[in-house]
Amino acid sequence: MPESPAAPAALPTPSAPVELSAEDGKLVILARGARGRVGAVEGAAVRDQDGRTYAAASVSLPSLTLTALQLAVASAVAAGASRLEAAVVVTEASTLDGAGHAAVRDLAADAPIHVAAPDGTVLGTVVE
């Protein structure tokens, strides 16, 4: 089994907020819903190459810890996705976590990752 690349040393910082497309706006709604349903720290949603969406909340168990973005990407891959068009993470943090960023970049070097506050306000977008 190949080793996955290490997460970036520096946390990706979102650029200034951008106007979201209607499709990316839907991802914000899905991510907020995933977070709110279980009272999780984070919620995330991704859209694959076919326009299918996957939403997830962060998981923190004694034997398993996944960011919401990692779980959303894993769900997409498990359903057959080979590329991502966009991602959203809803969080109280001001930066994107390195593990979630790396998971998205495994499938798309150029997909925008929008970071939003719990109220849905887009704080910025990571494009690198």
Backbone as CSV, one residue per row, in Angstrom:
resi,resn,N_x,N_y,N_z,CA_x,CA_y,CA_z,C_x,C_y,C_z
1,MET,0.847,-1.166,0.000,0.000,0.000,0.000,0.896,1.234,0.000
2,PRO,0.721,2.163,-0.951,1.589,3.338,-1.006,1.319,4.276,0.152
3,GLU,2.404,4.908,0.593,2.250,5.867,1.674,1.675,7.145,1.117
4,SER,0.795,7.791,1.917,0.244,9.062,1.471,1.226,10.165,1.819
5,PRO,1.254,11.223,1.004,2.192,12.303,1.279,1.847,12.985,2.596
6,ALA,2.864,13.498,3.226,2.647,14.187,4.497,1.838,15.447,4.262
7,ALA,1.064,15.826,5.265,0.294,17.064,5.190,1.263,18.234,5.138
8,PRO,0.880,19.320,4.475,1.759,20.474,4.390,2.124,20.982,5.775
9,ALA,3.350,21.482,5.913,3.814,21.983,7.205,3.031,23.210,7.633
10,ALA,2.796,24.133,6.716,2.046,25.339,7.035,0.578,25.117,6.679
11,LEU,-0.308,25.606,7.537,-1.722,25.475,7.249,-2.105,26.436,6.133
12,PRO,-2.866,25.957,5.160,-3.287,26.832,4.072,-4.189,27.935,4.610
13,THR,-3.931,29.162,4.211,-4.734,30.291,4.646,-5.638,30.711,3.498
14,PRO,-6.930,30.837,3.759,-7.846,31.230,2.691,-7.566,32.645,2.198
15,SER,-7.758,32.852,0.894,-7.655,34.187,0.310,-8.925,34.955,0.664
16,ALA,-9.035,36.153,0.175,-10.227,36.961,0.420,-11.468,36.225,-0.089
17,PRO,-12.618,36.466,0.538,-13.850,35.802,0.085,-14.158,36.116,-1.373
18,VAL,-14.709,35.139,-2.053,-15.103,35.301,-3.446,-16.604,35.061,-3.557
19,GLU,-17.175,35.514,-4.632,-18.591,35.253,-4.899,-18.728,33.793,-5.325
20,LEU,-19.538,33.039,-4.616,-19.700,31.622,-4.930,-20.698,31.418,-6.058
21,SER,-20.442,30.401,-6.858,-21.432,29.982,-7.853,-22.608,29.362,-7.104
22,ALA,-23.715,29.185,-7.787,-24.880,28.552,-7.161,-24.536,27.135,-6.690
23,GLU,-23.748,26.424,-7.492,-23.375,25.058,-7.122,-22.493,25.032,-5.874
24,ASP,-21.564,25.967,-5.762,-20.721,26.030,-4.574,-21.524,26.505,-3.365
25,GLY,-22.516,27.351,-3.592,-23.409,27.763,-2.509,-24.161,26.577,-1.920
26,LYS,-24.533,25.628,-2.782,-25.201,24.411,-2.305,-24.268,23.599,-1.402
27,LEU,-22.978,23.600,-1.734,-22.018,22.877,-0.894,-21.960,23.481,0.508
28,VAL,-22.054,24.795,0.607,-22.062,25.454,1.930,-23.274,24.968,2.723
29,ILE,-24.426,24.910,2.092,-25.647,24.456,2.769,-25.502,23.010,3.233
30,LEU,-24.966,22.160,2.364,-24.773,20.749,2.733,-23.797,20.602,3.899
31,ALA,-22.704,21.359,3.855,-21.698,21.275,4.922,-22.264,21.771,6.249
32,ARG,-23.019,22.861,6.214,-23.645,23.368,7.448,-24.621,22.343,8.015
33,GLY,-25.380,21.691,7.133,-26.334,20.685,7.578,-25.650,19.490,8.216
34,ALA,-24.556,19.032,7.605,-23.820,17.885,8.157,-23.276,18.225,9.534
35,ARG,-22.736,19.422,9.680,-22.186,19.864,10.969,-23.294,19.974,12.021
36,GLY,-24.384,20.595,11.635,-25.475,20.840,12.575,-26.203,19.589,13.035
37,ARG,-26.352,18.603,12.148,-27.088,17.381,12.501,-26.508,16.672,13.710
38,VAL,-25.194,16.678,13.824,-24.558,15.935,14.919,-23.817,16.846,15.890
39,GLY,-23.895,18.152,15.687,-23.199,19.083,16.568,-21.686,18.943,16.480
40,ALA,-21.186,18.666,15.289,-19.755,18.440,15.093,-18.975,19.751,15.061
41,VAL,-17.682,19.633,15.238,-16.789,20.781,15.169,-16.764,21.347,13.754
42,GLU,-16.762,20.462,12.755,-16.705,20.866,11.356,-17.713,20.093,10.526
43,GLY,-18.107,20.716,9.427,-18.889,20.047,8.399,-18.211,20.333,7.075
44,ALA,-18.353,19.435,6.124,-17.737,19.647,4.815,-18.599,19.020,3.746
45,ALA,-18.404,19.503,2.527,-19.073,18.917,1.369,-18.154,19.067,0.167
46,VAL,-18.215,18.088,-0.717,-17.423,18.120,-1.951,-18.332,17.776,-3.120
47,ARG,-17.928,18.224,-4.314,-18.634,17.885,-5.545,-17.649,17.197,-6.479
48,ASP,-18.050,16.056,-7.023,-17.143,15.306,-7.886,-17.297,15.692,-9.356
49,GLN,-16.557,15.002,-10.201,-16.509,15.315,-11.628,-17.853,15.142,-12.318
50,ASP,-18.772,14.397,-11.732,-20.088,14.173,-12.318,-21.165,15.048,-11.693
51,GLY,-20.763,15.926,-10.768,-21.726,16.808,-10.107,-22.373,16.204,-8.880
52,ARG,-21.962,14.994,-8.508,-22.504,14.368,-7.296,-21.872,15.034,-6.070
53,THR,-22.648,15.149,-5.009,-22.150,15.799,-3.800,-22.099,14.812,-2.638
54,TYR,-21.158,15.091,-1.742,-20.950,14.250,-0.563,-20.717,15.184,0.608
55,ALA,-21.442,14.963,1.686,-21.308,15.813,2.873,-20.928,14.938,4.061
56,ALA,-20.202,15.538,5.001,-19.751,14.785,6.174,-19.465,15.737,7.322
57,ALA,-19.419,15.180,8.497,-19.040,15.915,9.701,-17.768,15.306,10.256
58,SER,-17.053,16.071,11.054,-15.825,15.554,11.661,-16.170,14.395,12.604
59,VAL,-15.231,13.468,12.727,-15.394,12.283,13.572,-14.253,12.261,14.573
60,SER,-14.596,12.091,15.827,-13.574,12.000,16.867,-13.945,10.883,17.833
61,LEU,-13.335,9.733,17.604,-13.533,8.553,18.435,-12.201,8.168,19.055
62,PRO,-12.213,7.355,20.095,-10.933,6.934,20.663,-10.012,6.244,19.651
63,SER,-10.609,5.542,18.685,-9.784,4.802,17.729,-9.741,5.428,16.333
64,LEU,-10.448,6.529,16.113,-10.524,7.105,14.775,-10.816,8.598,14.852
65,THR,-9.982,9.385,14.185,-10.210,10.827,14.092,-10.071,11.232,12.635
66,LEU,-11.124,11.836,12.104,-11.133,12.312,10.724,-11.707,13.715,10.686
67,THR,-11.108,14.566,9.869,-11.719,15.872,9.664,-12.931,15.681,8.765
68,ALA,-13.800,16.650,8.773,-14.993,16.571,7.927,-14.606,16.487,6.458
69,LEU,-13.590,17.236,6.079,-13.158,17.230,4.687,-12.560,15.879,4.294
70,GLN,-11.784,15.267,5.180,-11.258,13.928,4.898,-12.391,12.939,4.669
71,LEU,-13.406,12.992,5.519,-14.512,12.046,5.412,-15.349,12.301,4.159
72,ALA,-15.554,13.552,3.804,-16.301,13.862,2.579,-15.538,13.344,1.355
73,VAL,-14.233,13.551,1.336,-13.416,13.049,0.218,-13.447,11.522,0.193
74,ALA,-13.315,10.897,1.346,-13.354,9.426,1.407,-14.698,8.892,0.901
75,SER,-15.776,9.552,1.241,-17.102,9.132,0.761,-17.187,9.241,-0.751
76,ALA,-16.640,10.323,-1.299,-16.645,10.504,-2.747,-15.841,9.403,-3.431
77,VAL,-14.657,9.124,-2.913,-13.810,8.078,-3.496,-14.492,6.718,-3.387
78,ALA,-15.112,6.431,-2.251,-15.795,5.151,-2.066,-16.964,4.988,-3.037
79,ALA,-17.509,6.105,-3.504,-18.616,6.060,-4.462,-18.135,6.082,-5.913
80,GLY,-16.808,6.121,-6.104,-16.258,6.042,-7.448,-15.741,7.340,-8.031
81,ALA,-15.717,8.410,-7.255,-15.208,9.690,-7.770,-13.708,9.582,-8.042
82,SER,-13.288,10.199,-9.140,-11.866,10.219,-9.460,-11.311,11.640,-9.488
83,ARG,-12.194,12.623,-9.406,-11.783,14.027,-9.428,-12.812,14.854,-8.660
84,LEU,-12.343,15.918,-8.033,-13.239,16.847,-7.342,-13.263,18.178,-8.077
85,GLU,-14.431,18.787,-8.131,-14.582,20.110,-8.737,-14.471,21.220,-7.700
86,ALA,-14.969,20.980,-6.486,-14.952,22.004,-5.441,-15.194,21.355,-4.090
87,ALA,-14.802,22.083,-3.053,-15.005,21.608,-1.682,-15.325,22.801,-0.793
88,VAL,-16.035,22.521,0.292,-16.361,23.529,1.301,-16.148,22.899,2.665
89,VAL,-15.578,23.657,3.581,-15.511,23.238,4.975,-16.104,24.363,5.817
90,VAL,-17.007,23.995,6.712,-17.616,24.939,7.648,-16.965,24.695,8.997
91,THR,-16.340,25.738,9.527,-15.551,25.593,10.741,-15.469,26.916,11.488
92,GLU,-15.094,26.830,12.736,-14.839,28.038,13.516,-13.386,28.477,13.396
93,ALA,-12.551,27.660,12.783,-11.133,27.988,12.602,-10.973,29.018,11.483
94,SER,-9.875,29.726,11.519,-9.624,30.728,10.476,-8.729,30.192,9.365
95,THR,-8.237,28.968,9.522,-7.409,28.343,8.494,-7.974,26.966,8.164
96,LEU,-7.544,26.461,7.053,-7.937,25.123,6.621,-6.961,24.121,7.213
97,ASP,-7.484,23.023,7.762,-6.586,22.021,8.336,-5.778,21.340,7.244
98,GLY,-4.551,20.989,7.569,-3.645,20.388,6.593,-4.100,19.041,6.071
99,ALA,-4.707,18.228,6.924,-5.132,16.894,6.506,-6.285,16.965,5.503
100,GLY,-7.240,17.830,5.747,-8.348,18.000,4.808,-7.878,18.563,3.483
101,HIS,-6.992,19.536,3.560,-6.410,20.136,2.358,-5.715,19.056,1.527
102,ALA,-4.900,18.229,2.166,-4.174,17.169,1.466,-5.133,16.170,0.815
103,ALA,-6.224,15.840,1.507,-7.189,14.881,0.953,-7.815,15.416,-0.335
104,VAL,-8.183,16.688,-0.340,-8.753,17.280,-1.558,-7.705,17.298,-2.663
105,ARG,-6.489,17.685,-2.334,-5.427,17.775,-3.340,-5.044,16.411,-3.905
106,ASP,-5.333,15.337,-3.196,-5.104,14.002,-3.750,-5.936,13.780,-5.012
107,LEU,-7.097,14.435,-5.085,-7.984,14.252,-6.238,-8.035,15.453,-7.179
108,ALA,-7.589,16.606,-6.724,-7.681,17.793,-7.581,-6.687,18.848,-7.126
109,ALA,-5.722,19.122,-7.975,-4.710,20.123,-7.635,-5.255,21.538,-7.689
110,ASP,-6.356,21.727,-8.407,-6.846,23.086,-8.627,-8.265,23.350,-8.138
111,ALA,-8.890,22.411,-7.477,-10.261,22.628,-6.999,-10.272,23.673,-5.890
112,PRO,-11.180,24.633,-5.959,-11.261,25.602,-4.870,-11.794,24.941,-3.601
113,ILE,-11.210,25.324,-2.474,-11.689,24.862,-1.166,-12.163,26.102,-0.427
114,HIS,-13.470,26.256,-0.318,-14.053,27.411,0.337,-14.148,27.133,1.841
115,VAL,-13.724,28.092,2.627,-13.795,27.988,4.085,-14.900,28.926,4.550
116,ALA,-15.858,28.394,5.292,-17.003,29.180,5.739,-17.163,29.098,7.251
117,ALA,-17.712,30.149,7.806,-18.034,30.196,9.235,-19.298,29.382,9.479
118,PRO,-19.584,29.043,10.736,-20.787,28.264,11.037,-22.098,28.894,10.532
119,ASP,-22.138,30.214,10.394,-23.354,30.860,9.888,-23.437,30.837,8.362
120,GLY,-22.436,30.255,7.694,-22.422,30.141,6.245,-21.678,31.243,5.525
121,THR,-21.189,32.235,6.263,-20.415,33.311,5.656,-19.090,32.761,5.148
122,VAL,-18.795,32.972,3.879,-17.556,32.474,3.305,-16.415,33.383,3.770
123,LEU,-15.430,32.765,4.414,-14.288,33.498,4.950,-13.185,33.661,3.912
124,GLY,-13.114,32.731,2.980,-12.092,32.775,1.955,-12.016,31.476,1.201
125,THR,-11.088,31.435,0.247,-10.943,30.274,-0.613,-9.468,29.911,-0.734
126,VAL,-9.188,28.621,-0.603,-7.823,28.114,-0.793,-7.769,27.530,-2.191
127,VAL,-6.807,27.996,-2.988,-6.706,27.507,-4.367,-5.395,26.782,-4.638
128,GLU,-4.424,26.841,-3.712,-3.161,26.144,-3.968,-3.215,24.749,-3.398
